[in-house]
Amino acid sequence: MASEKVDCCVLISAGAEWRALLKHFPSTTPSQTPYGDTFQIVIARQTVQFLHGGWGKVAAAGSTQYAIDRWSPGRIINLGSCGGFAGEVERGAVILAEKTLIYDIIEQMSDPEAAIERYTVRFNLDWLPTTLPQPVLRKTLVSADRDILPEDIPSLIEKYGAAAADWESGAIAWVAKKNNLPCLILRGVSDLVDTTDAEAYGDYAFFEEQCREIIDGFVRYLPAWLEAFKQAE
């Protein structure tokens, strides 16, 4: 299964995010993998493999390991969206994950916090340049196989200092760490959720439009992120 080694693999999870990405590369012809489509392109003098890894922790973990085994990337980047906690972030903000964790683990036989800690990743971001390619907020991202439940928000903020949640970043970060592979996770806030309301729930068209705006920004700044990541080696 091994293919040519690439400099970086960019993982995209949600279908709306992948569709938004493809419009920026109309001349590419994606091929299929067991997870989703993939294509290779040169950006900033680096060979970059884009992979639609799929939504949820299972697909995220499996597709991350698949990418590592198949292309032996020097680095992993995950770009996508997340739901923000109202009052902690604004819609449209870009979160640079300095920590990820998986919070929908319910352990009732031993220490539940130890189980959460097992799947927590803390990123060493000392390599980042003083001036970043785009404005970001360094925050904790939490992941679960579900959309944010409004009643969970206060505890997620209090216990973990979280500002936003998604379905995949915790799994991607954990697999990258297990492979001793540098990983950068950037997520744009597509919608806000508070203890009583959620902007995107029941409105997929709204989510798709936000994904287009988020991915447009990431594509614009990706060459600079790739340069910064490369220089850190």
N, C-alpha and C positions, 0 to 999 in steps of 0.2 A: 504493500500500500504506500510505502514511502515515496515521496516526490521530491522535486528540487527544493532545497532549503531556501526559505524566504527570510527577509530581514524582519518583517513584522506581520502578524496576523491581526486583523481588525474584526472583532466579533460584533455582530448586530443581532439582537434577540427578537424583537417583535416584528410581526409582518408589516405593520404600518411604517415602522422605522426602515425596514429593508426596501419597501417600495419607494419611500422618499429618497433613499440613497441611490437607487438605480437610475433615477432620472438625471443624475449628475454624470453618469457614465454611459451614455446611450450607445457608444460604439462597442461596448463589451458584450460578449456572449457567455452568460453564466453557464456553468456545468453543474450537474447534480451531485450531491453527497447524500449519505444516509440521513442527514439532518436538514439541510436546506441547500439552496443554490450557493455557488462560490465563483469568484473570478479573481484574476491576478492583474495588477497594474503597477507601473512604476510611478512613484510619487516622491519628490524630493530626493531623487537618485537612489531610492530604496525600493526593493521589490516587496510589494504589499499584497497579501492575500486577504480578500474580504470573504467572510463566511456568514451566512444567515444561520445562526445556531439554533434558533427556536426559543419559544417562551417557556418560562418555568425552570425550577432548579434542576430537574432531571435532564432536560434538553441542554441546559446551559453547561452543566458539568460534563455530560457526554460529549458535546460538540467541542468544548475546550480541550479535552484530552485527545479527541480525534484530530483537531488542528495541530496539536503539539506532535502527535505521533506521525502525522502525514507530512507536514511541511517543516518541522523542526525550526520554528520561528525563533529569532533572537529575542523578540519582545511580543507581548500581548497588549492590545488596546481594546477596551470595550466602550463603545459609544451607544447612547440610547437615551431613553426618557425615564422619568421617575415621577411619583406623586409627592408633592411637597406638603409639609404640615403648615397650615395657615398660621402666620405669626412668627414662624421660624425662617421661612424663605419666601421669595416672591416667585410667581409664575414667570418663566423665561430665564431664571437664574441657572447658571451652570455649576453643578457640584463636582468638585474634584474629591474623590473618596480618599480620606486619610485613614478610615477604618471601615470595614464591612463586617456584618454579622447576620446570622440566620436566626430569626426570632420565633418562628413557628415550630419550635421543638418543645414538645411537652413530655418531660421526664418525670415520672412519678415513683420510680424505684430508688433513685439516689439523688444527688444534688442537681437540680435543674439548671443552675447557673453554670456549673461545670460543663454541662452539655452545650450550652450556648457558647461558652468560651472556646470549646473545642473547634467550633466552626467560625471563630472570629479571626480576622486578618487585619493586622496593623501594617500600614505601608510606610516604608522608608522613602520619603520624598525629598531628601536632602539634595538629590541630584538636580532638582528643578532650578532653572535659571531665576535670577532675581526678578526679571520682567517676564511674565508668562505670556504665551501666545494670545490668550483671550482672558477676559475677566472671569474669575471663578471664586467659589466659596469652598474652603476646605472643611468638609463636614463628614459625619458618620452616616453611611447608608445602611439601611436594614432591609433584609430580603425575606420574603415569605411566598408560598404558593397561594397567594390570594391578594386581592386588592385591600387597601387599607380599610380597616374597620374603625369608624370614627371613635368608638369608645376605647380603642387601644392607644390612641395618640398621646394622652397625658403620660401613661406609663412608659411609652417608648422614648419620650423626651426625657423624663425623669431618670429612668434606669440606664439609658444608653446614650443620652445626648444626641439622639437622632434628629435629623432635619427633614428627611425624606425617605421614601421606601420604594422598592421595585421588586421584581420577581427573580432576578438572575445574578446580580453583581456579587452577592455573597458566595455563590457556587463557583463562579468564574474565578474570583480571587483565591478561593481555597484550592482549586485545582492547580492554578498557576503557582501558588506557593509550594504545593507538594512536588512540583516539577522544578523548583528553584528557578523559576522564570520571571523576569521583570514584568510587571503588570501595571497598567495605568487605566483607571476607570473614570470616565467622564459622563455624567448624566444631566440632561437638561430637564428642568421642572416643567412638565407638560400641563399639570393641573394641581389645584390646591384642595386639600381636605381638612375640615375642622371637625369639632365634636358633634356638629349637627348637620353638616352639608358637605357635598362633594361636587366639584365643577363638572367632571367628566362622566360621572356615573349615569348610565342610561343615554349617553350622547357620544357615540363612537365617532361621529363626524367631527366633533370638537377635538377629540383626541388625535384623530388623523391630521387635522390642520396644525395642531401644536407640534406633532412629530415632524411635519414638513419643515416648519420654522427651525426646530431644534437641529435637525440633520443638515439643513442648509448652512447653519452656523458652523457645525462640526467639519463639514467638507471644506469650508473656507479656511479654517484654521488648522486642518490636519497636517499640511506640509510643515508648518512651524512646530507642531507637537512632535512630529517624526524627527525633525532635526534636533530638537532638544533631547529627545529620548536617545538618539544615536550618539550624541556628544557625551552622554553620561556613561557610556561604556568604558 
